[in-house]
Amino acid sequence: MQSISSTTASTKTTAQKVKSSSLVPEKPKIQVIKRDGTWADLNIGRIRDVVEWATEGLDVNSIALEAGLTTRLKNGISTTEIQENLINCALQMCSLEEPDWRYVAGRLHIWGLWKDVQVIRGHGYGDYPKTVETFLAASEYDQRISLYTKAELAEAGTWINPEWDKDYDYAGAVLLTRRYLLKHELPQEALLTCSLLLASVESIENRLKVANSFYKAIAERKVSLATPILANLRVPNGSLTSCFILGVDDNLESIFEEITNTARISKNGGGVGVNVSRIRATSSWVMGKPNASGGIIPWIKLLNDTAIAVNQGGRRAGAVTVSVDIWHLDVPEFLEMQTENGDQRRKAYDIFPQLVLPDEFMRRVVAKQDWTLIDPYEVRKNLGLELAELWGEKFEQAYSLIESKLGQEITLYKKINARELFKTLMRSQLETGMPYLAFKDTINKANPNQHQGYIPGVNLCTESFSNVTPGKEAHCCNLVSLNLANLQDAEIAEVSKIAVRILDNTIDITYPPFEAAKEHNNQYRTIGVGAMGLADWLAKRQLGYEDLQEIGNLFEEIAYWCTESSMQLAKERGAYQAFAGSSWSQGLLINAKPVSWFLSKATDGQRWLQLSEDIQKYGIRNSHITAIAPNTSSSLVQGCTASILPVYSRFFYDKWAKGTVPIAPPYIKDYFWFYRENKSLDQKTVVKAVATIQQWIDTGISMELLFNLNQGVYSRENPTTALNAKDIFDTLILAWQEGCKAIYYIRTVQKDDFKDNQETCSACAN
């Protein structure tokens, strides 16, 4: 029996506990505001579940993310705020040592999207036919998706794998959701709808099978759709074409027609190149009166203002590159139209200048010889020559004739040292990154359609071009890219076939914005299968940009299967209209090269010989097939390095509207030492690699060059050595000599922690 004293003690202790607990108030519960506006008790376990989901399979410590969040919790916090706090924590912990945190942030962003859509629509993934019905009812989906029955849409919905949404890092997830998705649309729904629409031109019995192959390649990020396709395909009457080039004749009707066409292109989000080489120069004759012409600058200014005014539906200003041949009398003023000094009425700050250079000019640059600037109107009027449409030997003969007539039939001209003019354009490139350079003879020698015209210049991103005739044919091209980071070598053949078929189908379902573009599509069916993630492909194989044989072998494989696929499509659907008389019809192959070149240079010459014979027999579906765009933004969505260029830096933070975002190659942890940073790589190495690739690409390559002006970057043994003007000059000359077709931006690094503000060609690539 318990003693009285012990019982009393026990009772006293209990009383003390009661008294103590009554003095300390209970810790108030934290309540959160859910996405539907209701309140609920904070569930730490639920947060932990989300963190575990976001970090699953990644090399990060989930507990560290939870610990970073707890100090930010407060009563009345919304679940959206919790999500944003988790994202910010993940981004802050991201580093070169722990780059996987950017994937955690990406997953959390996608998780938030899933929840928002669930609340607004009442369902997420799982009822694709209902999703289509909803978007059709709101006139947000193209009615052509109705070609599929509800049963077919239900079957297609079973292909969706929500796990693929977890593959995006933060930069990719944000770009995908903000730039490409419709309001209240989920990523896999967008990709599936695109795939179904792209396959809608297939036969009824075949279209689901084809759509499935499209969807799998796109959703697994092995094929990247260009921005106009991914953003506009689902939208009623959306234009899918990435690139346009217009030619302008020397009359008011042509000038204003092409300004109008530029506006139409810009309205639909396309990038446009405009060649103005035919327009008479400053002080030329107008209606028989001398010194009356204002030259090309006033018309360029109108194009400049059109790009600003027609701003792609309010998303961003239009994008226009204006090209002029280097012999035009207005070239010096053209090079100064983006400087601050001079008459502001003759400035054009919002276009992207481009100079078109023939071999004769480049030879005179090397030899330090004189060059003559002339007025195309006087040449046309007095000598009967349209100099803008000439290239190669015909240009050289005509130019020689013109120079023999100086002071006689040709009175409006200016002589200048070719190298000094080249130095002037170099100074502009180092200050502004431009002008772009297009090597006219190299481009036109490789043109398979010389029998029907010529190529006046290059597009906005310098990778896509074909015949242009003012008022009749305007170059237009649709683009996709192979993601080399995600492709196994054994997959190249099949994925190349898919890419070619996607683009050929795109031609048939797009809405060309004006008649000359429609005529070009009908005549040439130009497409551009490109590539991104070459730096990743090389790193995974412990290779570098000096390994030209391996790079060449890779792009030979891509070139063969893309070309063979276009031939197979010609068997099925017929050759492009202008095929007869083309270099393809004569047995020549990529870049109008003879079969003998392939027999000596290719890894398997016999398959190229057979392909040449097959093309002569069956035709080819597309006159141009491959083109490599810059892919600056779309590569972030794809989770790989941009285009075929080296990675700028192994790890850096890019400034975005909502703060800084970590950027790193996908395989940086495993292949750190094999990612050669472009900011410290001799650009001659890049030029030679691009030239090797160019042998297998039948259109062009967006080749940016990045020059680091800091001391000791290229010569570690001599830290006082810095890049000089001659080094840059030699690199540009090498690009021409090695057979590159164009040079895109020139970038410079002024100090080690500076990243030059990168323009993005959203029209062509992203």
Buried (B, 14 or more C-beta within 10 A) or exposed (E): EEEEEEEEEEEEEEEEEEEEEEEEEEEEEBEBBBBEEEEEEBEEEEBBEBBEBBBEEBEBEBEBBBEBBEEBBEEEBEBBBBBBBBBBBBBEBBEBEBBBBBBBBBBBBBBBBBBBBBBEBEEBBEBBBBBBBBBBEEEBBBEBBBBBEEEBBBBBBEBBBBEBBBBBBBBBBBBBBEBBBBEBBBBBBBBBBBBBBBBBBBEEEEBBEBBBBBBBBBBBBBBBBBBBBBBBBBEEEBBBBBBBBBBBBBBEEBBEBBBEBBBBBBBBBBBBBBBBBBBBBBBBBEEEEEEEBBBBBBBBBBBBBBBBEBEBEEEEBBBBBBBBBBBBBBBBBBBBBBEEEEEEEBBBEBBBBBBBBBBBBBEBBBEEEBBBBBBBBBBBBBBEBBBBBBBBEEBBEBBEBBBEBBEEBBEBBEEBBBBEBBBBBBEBBBEBBBBBBBBBBBBBBBBBBBBBBBBBBBBBBBBBBBBBBBBBBBBBBBBBBBBBBBBEEEBBBBBBBBBBBBBBBBBEBBBBBBEBBBBBBBBBBBBBBBBBBBBBBBBBBEBBBBBBEBBBBBBBBBBBBBBBBBBBBBBEBEBBBBBEEBBBBBEBBBBBBEBEBBEEBBEEBEEBBEBBEBBBEBBBBBBBBBBBBBBBBBBBBBBBBBBBBBBBBBBBBBEEEEEEBBBBBBBBBEBBEBBBBBBBBBBBBBBBBBBBBBBBBBBBBBBBBBBBBBEBBBEEEEEEEBBEEEBBBBBBBBBBEBBBBBBBBBBBBEEEEEBBEBBBBBBBBB
